[in-house]
């Protein structure tokens, strides 16, 4: 068999949240396939990265009082740890916030410009005057125009699945501050997908499954819509060359992250990026969920084609995960993070169960927790591991741990297992992992029947050498099963390799019998799941269901003692223009502001609003300050005034701003 060169990717997890068991449906099946290809002797590189850009990252960092860079660095460490503990073996796990990614984004954008694939147009968008930003779809909430469900996002309704424009929502409000946005126009840059209609029409049937291709071909009944690839500042991402204040939409640079991760791997291993991505001898495969098909099978191949890069050979699309037949739920404790799972259970259990359920279709798979316990305990422990446990322990207890030669019936059992190598390999190749597991389970059942029929616990009394042959046959059959299981259960099979004292297994090692050799002492490979641990995991994941959405009444704040108008008149309140805003090193709550109130030089004010505002979003804004407050000497410097801010009962901070038109230095009356 001629070795192949394969580049494999999984969709990039977003840096704004933890990995959960739904995510793992994708990363585990990709890992299964990659490990299988490597066992077959192919050169296979598996790359991925954190998806780090976009408004949610910026907003969350602002809320936590840290920089976006600090947030994504923390997320990266968490994701890498979770993936590693689930035995997912990337060849390179990188970040989209990287110099390689910026370079590829700018190169592909330059080709878009050169090929006249871009247009610009004015686009009406919802704008939050309080937060001073255009609101992406997911940062607008309101009442669904179709079913009137409250608190739905600006792009689709969770209740009726309708899609719409944010401006179609009734009672639309900013999801950050709750205020009503206004409609403003902004110039945006569009990638004209219609120019690539014929290319995509030919590409889709050859590089996606039939159901995926048929669904996407529905878009071709009318001109393909141009794709908005730009977003307005403030935005955490890469600025578009030649367009200050405009940034690449996160779905532009996210798939380009595959290329950046490969480039980073190539540079570290002395390989050529061009020799991988654009080499006709390289096969490129993407594993993705069905929710992001449009981006990967329309926009992405068109971008690559425009940029002069090869498109993927196949995009493998999978379904979602349900738990106990329902959508994952925090209130029911079935929205389980990877780390919570690992706090209670071994990773091989979930790897095994997903392998039993996954196939090459886009159908959803269900994690039924009772079935999960039953199948692991019955099949992995009771049928498969039991072969090694009974055989190895008896061999050491009674026969010095040394194997002999297989008897005729046992050799036939072993050869039957070996003969199914091509069949099981084909299941792996086609990603029909559940059928591979069915075949492995059938072989385990045959081996258990052989063991029970031979009854070595009785035979040992009359014929120790015949017993040695039976145990040798049993252990050889188990060894074949362990090799077939290695892509699913790499840590488990590594223990089997130690048991037999052998080098890491390749696929063809099934054909090498283990006879007349000494077995190492047996250590437990897998133990039964205690259902109480599963229940504890569910309880640890459970959160209280949110109450029906309604405006919360603010607690009554005690009114301070009355003052007369003369006392109030002693305060000099001025409109101030924020010239500069920056973090204060060593201070968790403070921002340093330079405020212009019409004097010769800006005033320096230290304001305790760091948890609520990214400094960059304040520059250029107008705020209200107390101009005649006595200067206060702080360890960070002199504070020459105070910025007014409203404080909610929940601790939310909102800087007080005048309406548009107020000039710096104007008095507030």
N, C-alpha and C positions, 0 to 999 in steps of 0.2 A: 504494500500500500504506500503510495507516494505521500510524503509529508505535506501538509497544507499550512498556509500562513493565514491566520485568522485574527482580526481585530474585533473585539466584542465590547459593547457598552451597555450599561443600564442607565435609565433616566436619572438625572441628577436630583438628589434630595434637596429640598429647600432648607436654607440655613436658619429659618425662623422657627423651627420646631424640632422636637425629638423624633427619633426613629420609632415607629410602632409596628405591631405585627402585621398590619395591612401593607406597609411598605415592604416588609420582608418577603411577601409573595413574589415580588419581582427580583430582589437581590439574591434570594436563595435559588430560584430556578436558573438564573443566569450563572450562578456559581456552580450548580450541578452540571450545566452544559459545558462550561469552561474546563472544569476539572476532568470531565470525561474526555474532552478533546486532547488535553495534555496527557492523559493516560494512554491515549492512542498514538502518542508520539508526534503530534502536530505542534507547530510553533504557534501558540495562542497568547495574545496579549489582551488582558481585561482592564479597561480604564474607566474611571468615573471621576466625579468631583462634586463638591458642594456648590449648589446654585445660590449665589450670594447677593444678587442685586435686586433692586426694586423698592417700591414705597414701603411695604411692610417691614423690611429690614430697617429702613431709615426711621420709621415711626417707633418701632420697638426699642431701638437703641436710644432714641430721644426719651422715651418713657422711663428707661432704666438709668438714664444719666450717664451713658457710655457712648463711645464712638461706634459707628457701624463696623469698623475694622476690629474693634474689641469684641463685638457681638459675634461676628462670623468666625473669629479665631476660637472663641469658646465653643461655638457650635461644631466647628471642625473637629476639635478634640473629642467631643461627646460622640459624634457620628462615627469617627474612626474606632473608638473604643467599643461601641455597640457592634459594629460590623465585625471587628476582630473577634469579639467574644462569641459571635454566632458562626465563626469559622468561615467567613466570607473572605476570599483571598483575592483582592485586587492586585494587579501588577503595578498600578499607579492610581492613587486616590488624591485628587488635586483640588483646586479652587478656581471658580470662574473669575475671581478678583485677582488676576495674575497678569504679568506683562505679556505672556504668550497669548492669552485670550484677547487682550487689547489689540495686539498686533494683527491677529487673524480677523477680528471685527473690522478694523480699519482697512485691511487689505480687501476683504469681501465688499465693504462699502464702496471703496474706490472703484471696484469692478462694476458695481451697480451704477455708479455715476457715469463711468466710461460707456456702458452699454445702453445708456438712456432708459434705465429701468425704474427711475425714481421720478415722482412728481410731488409737488407741494400744494397744499390747499388749506384754507381756513376751516377750522373745525370747532363747532360749538361744544363746550364742555362745562360741566358743573365745577364751580370754583368756590372754595371756602374762604370767605374774607377774613375769618378769625385766624385760621391756620396758614393763610397766605399761600395756598397751593391748589392746583387743579386736582380733582379727586378721581383716582382710578375707580373702575367699576366696583371693586370690592370694598371701597371706602365710602360708598354711598349706600344708605339703607332707606327703606320706605315700604309702602304698601304695594303688593303685587297688583299690576293693572288687570290681570286676568282673573285671579281667584280671591283677591283682596286679603291675602295673608299678610299680616303685619311683620315688620322687621326683616324684610328680605333684602338680599344684596342687589346691587345695581345692574347685574348682568343676567341673573336667572333666579327662579323661585324654587326653593327647596321643597315646597309642598306640591306644586302642580307641574314643575319642571319647565315652565314657560321661559322663553328667552326674550329679552327686550333691551332697550336703551335705558341708561340711568335716568334720563329726562322723562321717561314714561312713568316712573314711580310716582305714586301719590304720597304726599307728606314726605318727600325726600329730605334727608338730613345727613350731615357729615357724620360718618361713623367714628370720627376721632373726638369731636367736641360736641356733637349733637345739634349744632346750629344749622339753619336752612342755608343751603348754598345758592349761589346765583349763577346765571348762564353767561359765560364769556367765550369769546373766540380766541383761538390760538393757532398759529401756523404749524402744520405737521407734515412730516415726510412720509410718503407712501411708496412701498415696493409694489410695482404693477405686476401682479401675479398672472394676469391675462396674457401677458407676453410669453409665458411659459406653458400655455394651455396644451399645445401639441406634445411637448416634451413630457409633461406630467401624465397626459392621457396614455402615452406609450409606456411610461415608467411604472405606473401604479399596478397594472395586472401582473407584471413580472416580478415585482419586489415586495408585494404584500399578499396576505392570504385573500382568498376570493371574497369572503364576507366583508373584509375591510375595504378591499378595492371597490366592490359593488356599492358600498355605502358612500364612499368618497366620490364616486362617479356621479352621484346625484347632484353634486355641486356644478357639474359641467353642463347642466341644462340651461344655464345663463352665463353671461360673462363672469369670470372669476373676480371676486372682489379684491380691490387693492388692499394691501396690508399696511397698517399704520406701524411704522418701526421706530417712532420717536416718542419721547415723553418729556414733559416740561420740568424744569427745576422748581422746587428742590427734589432731587432724585439721587439715590445712591446707585451709581453705575458708571459707565464710560461716556464721556461727552462726545458727541458726534463732530468729527472734524469739520471746521468751517461753519458751525452752527452753535455759537455760544449759548448756553442755557438750555440746549436740547441734548437729550441723552438717548442712547440705544435702549429700546424696550427690552426688558429682561428676556423675552422669548427670542430675541435676536442673539444675544451672547450666551444663552444657556446651552443650546446644542453645539455652538462653536466651542464650548467647553470640552467636548469630546476631543476635538482636534488639539486644543491647548494641552490637555492631559497627555495625549499621545506625544506631542512635541516635547513636553517635559520629560517623559519617559525615555524618548529617543536620545535627548541631550545627555541624560544621565547614564545611558547604556551604550553610547557610541554608535547609535543607529541613525539612519536617515529618515526624516519624516516623509519626504517624498517617496522614499523607497518602501514605505508602508502604505500611506493613505492613497497615493495615486499610482501604485504599482498594480498592473492587471493581475498579478499573481496573488494579491491580498484579497481575502474575502472580508467584508465589513458587515457586522450584524448589530442591530439595535434591539434591545429588549425594552418594551414600554407598556404602560397601562392604556386601556382603551379610551381614557379620558383625554389623552394628549395626542391622539392620532392625527388630528388636523395639522398640528404644528410639525409633526415628524414626517408626514406623508404628503403634504402639499407645500408648505412654506420652506421647510428644511431642504428637500431635494432641489427646489427651484433656486434657493440661495446658493447651494453648492454648485449647481450647474452654471449659474451666473458667474460665480467666483472662479471657475475653472478647476473645480475639485470633483472627484468621483463621488457619486451617491452611494448609499448603502446597498449591499447585495440583497438583504432582506431586513424588513422591520417586523419583528415578532411581537405580536400584541396579545396581552393577557387580560383577564377579567379582574374584578374586585374581590375582596374578602368580606364575607359575612361571618358572624359569630352566632351560633345557635339559630341559624336561619334568618337573622335580622342584621340590619346595618349596625356597625359597631356603636356602642352607646356608653357614654361616660357615666350616666346615672345607673346603668345596669352593671357597670364594671367590666364591660367587654371591649372598651377602647383601651387596649393594653399596650403600654410602651415596651420597647425592647428591653429596657433596663428593669422594669418591673417584672417582666417575664423571667429575666435572668436572676433576679433576686429570689425566685421561688423554684425554678425548674431548670433542668439541663438543656442546653441548646439542641442536642441530638434528638430530643423528643419532637420538637417542632420541625426540624429538618426532615425527620422520618415521616411525620404526618403530612407535611406539605408534599413530599415525594409521592405519597399514596394518593393524593388528590389532584395533582397538577397534570394537565395535558396541553396539547397545542392549540386549543380553541380559545375564544374570547369569553367563554362562559365564566361566571363567577364561581368561586369555590367557597365551601362552608367549613368553618372550624367549629364542629359540634364538640363541645368540651367533654361530654360523656363518651362520645365515640373516640375522641382523642385519647382519653385514658384507656379505654378498652382496647383500641387497636395497638397502642404502644405496648401495653402489658401482655396482650395475647400474641401479637405477631413478632415485634422486635425482641421482647424478652422471652416469652413462652415458646416461640417456635424457632427463632434464629439463634439468639444468644444461648438458649438452652442446649443447643448442640455442642457448643464449645465448652460450656460449663460442665455438663455431664461427662463429655468425652475426655477433656483435659484433666479434670480432677480425678477421674477413675484411673487414667493412665499413670498419673503421678502417684496415686495412693497404692496401686497394686503392681505396676509394671515399670518402675523406675523412670517414668516419663519418656520412655523411648518408643518411637513408632516402629512398626515392622513393615510388611508388605500387605497390600489390600487383598481381601479374598475376592473370589470371582463375582459374587453378587455386589459387594461393595465397590469393586472397580467399575462395574456396569453403572452403579449409581453415580460415581464420580464422573465417568465419561458422559453420562446423560447431562450432568450439570455443565460440563465443558462444551458440549455440543450446542447448548443454547446461547453461546457467546455472541454469535452473529445476530441472532434474534434480539437479544437484550441490547446490544450495541445499536441496532437499528431503532429501537424504542428511544434510546438516549438521543440519537442523532435527530430524530423527528420531534424531540421534546415531549414525547408521550411517556412521561415519567411514571404515571400511575400504572401503565401496562408493564413497564420494567419491574415495578414493585410486585405486580401480580405474578410475574414469572419467577421472581426470586422467592416469593412466598410459597409458590407451588413446589419449587425445589426443596425448600426447607421442610415442607410437609412430607415429601417423599423420604427425606433423610430421617425424619422423626419416625416414620412408619418402619423403616429399615432398622433403626435402633431398637424400637419396641419389639419387633419380630425376633431380633437376634438375642434380646434379653441378656446383655453382657454381664449384668449383675448376678445372673445365675451361672452363665457360661464360665465365669472366672474360677468357679470352684472345681470344674472338671478339666478345663483346657485353657490355661493362661495364654498360650501362644495364639490360639484361635480368637481369644478375646482381644489380644493385641491387634490382630488383623481387622477385627470389627471396628475397634476404636480408631485405627489408622484410616479406615475407609470413611468413617463418620467425620473425622477431623479434616480429611482432604476435601470432602464435600462442603463442609463449613468454610474452609479456606477459600474455595471458589466463590461462595456467596459473599464473603467479606470483600473480595476483589470487585464483584459486581456492585456492591454497596458503597465502594470508596467515594465516588463523586457525591453521594448523598450524605455519607457519614465519615468524613475524613479523619476525625479524631478517634472514632471507634475503630476504624480499620488500622490506624497507626498503632493502636494497642494490640491488634491482631498480629501485625507485623512483628512486634516485640515478642509476642507469645511464640511465634514460629521462628524467631531469630533471623528474620529475612530483611533484605533491603526494601525500600518503598516499592509497592506493587505497581506494575504497568498492566494494561489490559490483557496482554498475551501471557501473563504469568499463570493464568489458570491452567495452562497445558503442562505445567511443571509439577509433577506429583511430589508430595512431601513424604518420603518413605525412608525407613532405617536411619532416622535422625532423632535427636533428643529435643523434646519440647521444653520451653522455659516454664517456670511455675505460673499457674493460672492466676490472674487477677480479674476482678469483676469488670465486665465490659459495659453492662447496663443493668440497672435495677428497676423494679416496677415503680410506676408513678403512684404516689399516695394521693387519693382524691382530695384529701384535706389541704394539700399544698395548692392544688388548682383553685379551691375555694378561697384560700388565703390570698392568692394572686388576684382573683376577681374583687375581693373586698378591698385590697390595696389600690385597685384601679377605680373604685366606685367614687363618684362625686354626687352631691345633691343635685337633683334636677332643677333647672332654673325656673323661677316663677314666671307666670305669664307676663309678657313685656308690658309695662305701663310706666308712666312718669313717676319717679319716686319723689315723695314729698320731703323737702329738706327739713332737717331738725330746726326748731326755732332757736336762733342765736340770741343770747341775752343782749338787750340794747344797752349801750354804754351810757354813762351820765350825760345829760343834756349840756350843750354849749350854746352860747349866743352867737349871733351873726358876726359880732366883732372878733370873737375868738377864731371863728372859722376863717375870717378874712385875713388872719395873720399867716395863713398857709399860702405860699406862692406856687401854684400848680401850673406847670408849663408843658406844652407839647414838645417832645424831644425826638430828634431823628437819630436812629441807631447807626452810627458810623462804623463801629467795629464791635464784634462780640466774640469772646473766646473762653475756653475752659480755664479754670484756675487750678494750677497744679497743687495737689495736696488738700483740695477742698472738695467734698462730696456734693455740696448743694449750690455752690456759687458759680456764677458767670461774671466775667469782667466785661462791662459795657463802656464804650465811649459814646457820649450823647451830645449832640449838637442842639443847643437851645438859642442859637443866634449870638453867642458870645465870641470872643476872639479865639478861644480854643475850646475843644470838646471837654465836657466834664467826664471824670472817671467815676463809675458807680459799680459797686459789687452787689449783685442781686441774687437772692436765693431761689432761683428758678431753673436750676440745671436739670432737675428730673423731668421737667415739662417741655423743654425746648432744646433743639439742636441749635448751637450758636449760629450756624450758617443761615437758618431760617429767620433770624431776627434782624440781620443786616439789611438796612433799607427801610425797615418798618418805622412807624411813628408810635411812640408810647407816651404815657403821661408820667411825669416825675415831680417830686417835691423839690423845688429848686432852692428853697431857703432853709433846708434842714442843715443843722450844724455838721460840718465835716467830721467824719469818724475815722480814727486811725485804726487800721486792722493790720494783722501780721502780713497780709498780702499787698498792702498799700493803703492809700487814703481814699475813702469813699465819700464822694462829694454830692450826695443826694440820695433819693430813694425812688425806685420805680414802683408804680401802683399795680397791684395784681389782685384779682378775685380768687378766693380760696373756697372750693366746695367742701362740704362736710366729709367727703371721701378723700380729701387731700389734693384733689385736682387743682392745678394752678392755671390761671388765665390772665395774661398781661392785659391791662386796660389800654385800649387804643382809640383814638378819635376817628371820626369818619374821614373819608378821603377829602382832601382840600385844606385841611388844617396845616398851617406852616410851622416849622420849627421856631420855638420861642413864643408862640401864641399862648396867651393866658387861658387857663381853664376856669370858668366861672359857674 
